[in-house]
Amino acid sequence: MQTASYVGLAALLLVVSAAGQEVEITSFSGNGTIEWTAPSGSVCTVEWGSGLTASQGWSRSWNGISGILMTGTHASASVPMFYRVVSNTNPLSMTTPYVEESDMKWVRQGYSESTNCPWQFIHDGIDFQPVSNLAPFHAVCDGIITELCLRHAPPSDGGRQNWDVYVEIQYDPTWRVTYNFEPKTTNLVDGVTQLTNITVSLLQEVSEGDVIGYLHKADGTAHVHFSVLKHGYMYHNGVITCPKPFFTPEAGASILRLVTNRFPEAMDFCY
């Protein structure tokens, strides 16, 4: 469900959805700051155009004012022309990346933007470690496979340069989700084995719940590193963000149980 509110100079038009949910621009200080209210949990995008009518063709490609998650009911952004704020009350909604919770041993580490977390280091995703070899992982949402490649990953684990398989699903122009299938091996043969256990192909359309691959465990610490990406590709202006707001309540509860399997004191999986 989308609603929009328009503003230009002193003009203000409030559009209310059939469900009674609304987005309202509350102030606009010229070429400065726009403020608005919208339903908590919706995702807002500031759009701009040359005039105030819908036929003008509204643009929405600036990274800083697109895909703004409403954690409360008030937000603001720096803006320059004629604008409208579009509120989507049905943003990205995800199931778990794994098929069955019982397939997972634990979450090795969750998402963290500081060292103040149970795993004590900054980490840009959630690592899901299965119990046994070839555990299935599926699409958390509908989308298109926009990247799929075998990579010689940057050095880690004390200087080791491991092989992994990177899979990216584009949900919409703003949001993508990414999977690193990490066998935890420097052996190219294991990397190729992991690639052969990916069940999707580049540009394939997938639906939530479709299996995208099976993790080849070349090492006991092998896992799938999962991230949510806003705007663009991982290495082309993409911004990795906390995935917690996008998981369904059931998925979030399942992931937290896996975190506490390894970190009993953990209260969350995003820090």
Residue, then its C-alpha position, 0 to 999 in steps of 0.5 A: m500500500q502506497t500513499a504520497s504527500y506533495v509539497g512545493l513552496a507553500a503548497l501541501l497536498l495530503v493523500v490518504s490510503a484506503a486503509g486510513q494510513e497516511v503520510e504527511i509532510t509536516s514542514f519544509s524549509g526551502n532548500g533545507t530540510i523536509e520533515w514528515t510523519a508516516p506509519s511506523g515500520s513503513v519505508c519512505t522515499v523522498e521523490w522530486g520533480s519539476g512540478l507538483t502534478a503526478s504527470q511531471g514524472w517523479s524521480r527517486s534515485w538519490n541514495g540518501i533519501s530513498g528506502i528510509l525505514m521508519t523506526g518511529t513515526h517522524a523522520s526528516a531529510s535534506v532536500p532541494m526542489f519539488y518533492r513528495v514522500v512515498s510511504n510503502t507499508n509493505p516493504l521487504s519482508m523476509t523468512t529465514p535464509y535456512v530451510e529448517e532451524s534444525d539444520m542449523k548448529w548456531v549463528r556463529q556471529g550476528y550483525s554488529e556495527s561496533t565491538n559491543c556485542p557478544w562476538q566482540f567485533i564488527h560484522d556486516g551480516i549474519d553467519f549461519q553454520p549448519v549441523s551437517n554437510l549440504a544443508p539447504f538455504h533458500a530465498v528469503c524473498d521474491g526477486i531476481i538473481t543479479e550476481l552469482c560467482l565463485r570468488h577468491a575472497p579477500p584474506s581472512d582467518g589469519g591471512r588465509q584466502n578462501w574460496d566462496v560462492y556469492v549469490e545476490i537476489q534483487y528484491d526491488p530497485t532499493w533492496r537486495v539480499t546476499y548470500n556468501f556460501e563459505p566452505k572455509t577452504t583455500n582449495l579450489v576444488d572445494g570452491v568448485t564443489q560449492l559452485t556445483n551445489i548452487t541450484v539457481s542461475l544468473l538472472q533467474e527469477v526466484s520466489e520466497g522459499d525456493v532453494i538456492g543452494y546447499l552448503h559444502k562443508a570443507d571445514g567444520t566452521a563452514h557457514v553462509h554469510f547473509s546480508v541485506l543491501k540497500h542501493g546497488y551492488m555489494y561493491h558498487n555504492g551498496v550499503i549493508t544494513c541491519p537485517k532485523p527490521f525485515f525478518t518476519p517475527e517468526a523468522g526473527a525469533s528463530i534466528l535469535r534462538l540460533v544466536t543464543n545456542r552459541f551466545p547464551e547471554a545474547m539479547d539480539f542478533c543486530y548490535 
